[in-house]
Protein backbone atom coordinates (compact mmCIF):
# COMPACT_ATOMS: atom_id res chain seq x y z
CA UNK A 1 0.00 0.00 0.00
CA UNK A 2 2.99 2.34 0.11
CA UNK A 3 3.03 2.96 -3.63
CA UNK A 4 -0.56 4.23 -3.94
CA UNK A 5 -0.11 7.38 -1.79
CA UNK A 6 3.14 8.17 -3.62
CA UNK A 7 1.38 7.78 -6.97
CA UNK A 8 -1.47 10.08 -5.93
CA UNK A 9 0.99 12.70 -4.65
CA UNK A 10 3.02 12.49 -7.86
CA UNK A 11 -0.09 12.95 -10.00
CA UNK A 12 -1.10 15.94 -7.87
CA UNK A 13 2.31 17.59 -8.25
CA UNK A 14 2.27 17.03 -12.01
CA UNK A 15 -1.21 18.58 -12.28
CA UNK A 16 -0.10 21.62 -10.26
CA UNK A 17 2.95 22.12 -12.48
CA UNK A 18 0.92 21.73 -15.67
CA UNK A 19 -1.71 24.17 -14.37
CA UNK A 20 1.00 26.71 -13.52
CA UNK A 21 2.61 26.39 -16.95
CA UNK A 22 -0.76 26.75 -18.70
CA UNK A 23 -0.97 30.33 -17.40
CA UNK A 24 2.04 31.28 -19.51
CA UNK A 25 1.46 29.06 -22.55
CA UNK A 26 -1.65 30.15 -24.45
CA UNK A 27 -2.42 26.65 -25.69
CA UNK A 28 -6.19 26.97 -25.31
CA UNK A 29 -6.58 29.92 -27.68
CA UNK A 30 -5.60 28.43 -31.03
CA UNK A 31 -7.25 29.39 -34.33
CA UNK A 32 -10.03 26.91 -35.02
CA UNK A 33 -11.27 26.74 -31.44
CA UNK A 34 -14.96 27.57 -31.22
CA UNK A 35 -16.00 30.50 -29.00
CA UNK A 36 -19.63 31.63 -28.91
CA UNK A 37 -20.56 34.67 -26.81
CA UNK A 38 -24.21 35.65 -26.30
CA UNK A 39 -25.09 38.04 -23.53
CA UNK A 40 -23.71 36.77 -20.21
CA UNK A 41 -22.99 33.28 -21.53
CA UNK A 42 -19.81 32.08 -23.20
CA UNK A 43 -19.45 28.65 -24.82
CA UNK A 44 -15.89 27.53 -25.54
CA UNK A 45 -15.05 24.31 -27.38
CA UNK A 46 -11.30 23.78 -28.04
CA UNK A 47 -11.43 21.69 -31.23
CA UNK A 48 -7.90 22.36 -32.53
CA UNK A 49 -6.39 22.29 -29.04
CA UNK A 50 -7.93 18.85 -28.43
CA UNK A 51 -6.62 17.50 -31.74
CA UNK A 52 -3.12 18.88 -31.09
CA UNK A 53 -3.05 17.49 -27.55
CA UNK A 54 -4.23 14.10 -28.81
CA UNK A 55 -1.45 13.95 -31.42
CA UNK A 56 1.24 14.94 -28.90
CA UNK A 57 0.06 12.42 -26.30
CA UNK A 58 -0.19 9.67 -28.93
CA UNK A 59 3.39 10.32 -30.00
CA UNK A 60 4.63 10.32 -26.39
CA UNK A 61 2.88 7.02 -25.60
CA UNK A 62 4.11 5.50 -28.87
CA UNK A 63 7.72 6.39 -28.04
CA UNK A 64 7.36 5.14 -24.46
CA UNK A 65 5.85 1.89 -25.74
CA UNK A 66 8.75 1.32 -28.12
CA UNK A 67 11.31 1.50 -25.27
CA UNK A 68 9.54 -1.00 -22.99
PyMOL CGO cylinders between C-alpha atoms (Angstrom):
from pymol import cmd
from pymol.cgo import CYLINDER

trace = [
    CYLINDER, 0.00, 0.00, 0.00, 2.99, 2.34, 0.11, 0.3, 1, 1, 1, 1, 1, 1,
    CYLINDER, 2.99, 2.34, 0.11, 3.03, 2.96, -3.63, 0.3, 1, 1, 1, 1, 1, 1,
    CYLINDER, 3.03, 2.96, -3.63, -0.56, 4.23, -3.94, 0.3, 1, 1, 1, 1, 1, 1,
    CYLINDER, -0.56, 4.23, -3.94, -0.11, 7.38, -1.79, 0.3, 1, 1, 1, 1, 1, 1,
    CYLINDER, -0.11, 7.38, -1.79, 3.14, 8.17, -3.62, 0.3, 1, 1, 1, 1, 1, 1,
    CYLINDER, 3.14, 8.17, -3.62, 1.38, 7.78, -6.97, 0.3, 1, 1, 1, 1, 1, 1,
    CYLINDER, 1.38, 7.78, -6.97, -1.47, 10.08, -5.93, 0.3, 1, 1, 1, 1, 1, 1,
    CYLINDER, -1.47, 10.08, -5.93, 0.99, 12.70, -4.65, 0.3, 1, 1, 1, 1, 1, 1,
    CYLINDER, 0.99, 12.70, -4.65, 3.02, 12.49, -7.86, 0.3, 1, 1, 1, 1, 1, 1,
    CYLINDER, 3.02, 12.49, -7.86, -0.09, 12.95, -10.00, 0.3, 1, 1, 1, 1, 1, 1,
    CYLINDER, -0.09, 12.95, -10.00, -1.10, 15.94, -7.87, 0.3, 1, 1, 1, 1, 1, 1,
    CYLINDER, -1.10, 15.94, -7.87, 2.31, 17.59, -8.25, 0.3, 1, 1, 1, 1, 1, 1,
    CYLINDER, 2.31, 17.59, -8.25, 2.27, 17.03, -12.01, 0.3, 1, 1, 1, 1, 1, 1,
    CYLINDER, 2.27, 17.03, -12.01, -1.21, 18.58, -12.28, 0.3, 1, 1, 1, 1, 1, 1,
    CYLINDER, -1.21, 18.58, -12.28, -0.10, 21.62, -10.26, 0.3, 1, 1, 1, 1, 1, 1,
    CYLINDER, -0.10, 21.62, -10.26, 2.95, 22.12, -12.48, 0.3, 1, 1, 1, 1, 1, 1,
    CYLINDER, 2.95, 22.12, -12.48, 0.92, 21.73, -15.67, 0.3, 1, 1, 1, 1, 1, 1,
    CYLINDER, 0.92, 21.73, -15.67, -1.71, 24.17, -14.37, 0.3, 1, 1, 1, 1, 1, 1,
    CYLINDER, -1.71, 24.17, -14.37, 1.00, 26.71, -13.52, 0.3, 1, 1, 1, 1, 1, 1,
    CYLINDER, 1.00, 26.71, -13.52, 2.61, 26.39, -16.95, 0.3, 1, 1, 1, 1, 1, 1,
    CYLINDER, 2.61, 26.39, -16.95, -0.76, 26.75, -18.70, 0.3, 1, 1, 1, 1, 1, 1,
    CYLINDER, -0.76, 26.75, -18.70, -0.97, 30.33, -17.40, 0.3, 1, 1, 1, 1, 1, 1,
    CYLINDER, -0.97, 30.33, -17.40, 2.04, 31.28, -19.51, 0.3, 1, 1, 1, 1, 1, 1,
    CYLINDER, 2.04, 31.28, -19.51, 1.46, 29.06, -22.55, 0.3, 1, 1, 1, 1, 1, 1,
    CYLINDER, 1.46, 29.06, -22.55, -1.65, 30.15, -24.45, 0.3, 1, 1, 1, 1, 1, 1,
    CYLINDER, -1.65, 30.15, -24.45, -2.42, 26.65, -25.69, 0.3, 1, 1, 1, 1, 1, 1,
    CYLINDER, -2.42, 26.65, -25.69, -6.19, 26.97, -25.31, 0.3, 1, 1, 1, 1, 1, 1,
    CYLINDER, -6.19, 26.97, -25.31, -6.58, 29.92, -27.68, 0.3, 1, 1, 1, 1, 1, 1,
    CYLINDER, -6.58, 29.92, -27.68, -5.60, 28.43, -31.03, 0.3, 1, 1, 1, 1, 1, 1,
    CYLINDER, -5.60, 28.43, -31.03, -7.25, 29.39, -34.33, 0.3, 1, 1, 1, 1, 1, 1,
    CYLINDER, -7.25, 29.39, -34.33, -10.03, 26.91, -35.02, 0.3, 1, 1, 1, 1, 1, 1,
    CYLINDER, -10.03, 26.91, -35.02, -11.27, 26.74, -31.44, 0.3, 1, 1, 1, 1, 1, 1,
    CYLINDER, -11.27, 26.74, -31.44, -14.96, 27.57, -31.22, 0.3, 1, 1, 1, 1, 1, 1,
    CYLINDER, -14.96, 27.57, -31.22, -16.00, 30.50, -29.00, 0.3, 1, 1, 1, 1, 1, 1,
    CYLINDER, -16.00, 30.50, -29.00, -19.63, 31.63, -28.91, 0.3, 1, 1, 1, 1, 1, 1,
    CYLINDER, -19.63, 31.63, -28.91, -20.56, 34.67, -26.81, 0.3, 1, 1, 1, 1, 1, 1,
    CYLINDER, -20.56, 34.67, -26.81, -24.21, 35.65, -26.30, 0.3, 1, 1, 1, 1, 1, 1,
    CYLINDER, -24.21, 35.65, -26.30, -25.09, 38.04, -23.53, 0.3, 1, 1, 1, 1, 1, 1,
    CYLINDER, -25.09, 38.04, -23.53, -23.71, 36.77, -20.21, 0.3, 1, 1, 1, 1, 1, 1,
    CYLINDER, -23.71, 36.77, -20.21, -22.99, 33.28, -21.53, 0.3, 1, 1, 1, 1, 1, 1,
    CYLINDER, -22.99, 33.28, -21.53, -19.81, 32.08, -23.20, 0.3, 1, 1, 1, 1, 1, 1,
    CYLINDER, -19.81, 32.08, -23.20, -19.45, 28.65, -24.82, 0.3, 1, 1, 1, 1, 1, 1,
    CYLINDER, -19.45, 28.65, -24.82, -15.89, 27.53, -25.54, 0.3, 1, 1, 1, 1, 1, 1,
    CYLINDER, -15.89, 27.53, -25.54, -15.05, 24.31, -27.38, 0.3, 1, 1, 1, 1, 1, 1,
    CYLINDER, -15.05, 24.31, -27.38, -11.30, 23.78, -28.04, 0.3, 1, 1, 1, 1, 1, 1,
    CYLINDER, -11.30, 23.78, -28.04, -11.43, 21.69, -31.23, 0.3, 1, 1, 1, 1, 1, 1,
    CYLINDER, -11.43, 21.69, -31.23, -7.90, 22.36, -32.53, 0.3, 1, 1, 1, 1, 1, 1,
    CYLINDER, -7.90, 22.36, -32.53, -6.39, 22.29, -29.04, 0.3, 1, 1, 1, 1, 1, 1,
    CYLINDER, -6.39, 22.29, -29.04, -7.93, 18.85, -28.43, 0.3, 1, 1, 1, 1, 1, 1,
    CYLINDER, -7.93, 18.85, -28.43, -6.62, 17.50, -31.74, 0.3, 1, 1, 1, 1, 1, 1,
    CYLINDER, -6.62, 17.50, -31.74, -3.12, 18.88, -31.09, 0.3, 1, 1, 1, 1, 1, 1,
    CYLINDER, -3.12, 18.88, -31.09, -3.05, 17.49, -27.55, 0.3, 1, 1, 1, 1, 1, 1,
    CYLINDER, -3.05, 17.49, -27.55, -4.23, 14.10, -28.81, 0.3, 1, 1, 1, 1, 1, 1,
    CYLINDER, -4.23, 14.10, -28.81, -1.45, 13.95, -31.42, 0.3, 1, 1, 1, 1, 1, 1,
    CYLINDER, -1.45, 13.95, -31.42, 1.24, 14.94, -28.90, 0.3, 1, 1, 1, 1, 1, 1,
    CYLINDER, 1.24, 14.94, -28.90, 0.06, 12.42, -26.30, 0.3, 1, 1, 1, 1, 1, 1,
    CYLINDER, 0.06, 12.42, -26.30, -0.19, 9.67, -28.93, 0.3, 1, 1, 1, 1, 1, 1,
    CYLINDER, -0.19, 9.67, -28.93, 3.39, 10.32, -30.00, 0.3, 1, 1, 1, 1, 1, 1,
    CYLINDER, 3.39, 10.32, -30.00, 4.63, 10.32, -26.39, 0.3, 1, 1, 1, 1, 1, 1,
    CYLINDER, 4.63, 10.32, -26.39, 2.88, 7.02, -25.60, 0.3, 1, 1, 1, 1, 1, 1,
    CYLINDER, 2.88, 7.02, -25.60, 4.11, 5.50, -28.87, 0.3, 1, 1, 1, 1, 1, 1,
    CYLINDER, 4.11, 5.50, -28.87, 7.72, 6.39, -28.04, 0.3, 1, 1, 1, 1, 1, 1,
    CYLINDER, 7.72, 6.39, -28.04, 7.36, 5.14, -24.46, 0.3, 1, 1, 1, 1, 1, 1,
    CYLINDER, 7.36, 5.14, -24.46, 5.85, 1.89, -25.74, 0.3, 1, 1, 1, 1, 1, 1,
    CYLINDER, 5.85, 1.89, -25.74, 8.75, 1.32, -28.12, 0.3, 1, 1, 1, 1, 1, 1,
    CYLINDER, 8.75, 1.32, -28.12, 11.31, 1.50, -25.27, 0.3, 1, 1, 1, 1, 1, 1,
    CYLINDER, 11.31, 1.50, -25.27, 9.54, -1.00, -22.99, 0.3, 1, 1, 1, 1, 1, 1,
]
cmd.load_cgo(trace, "trace")
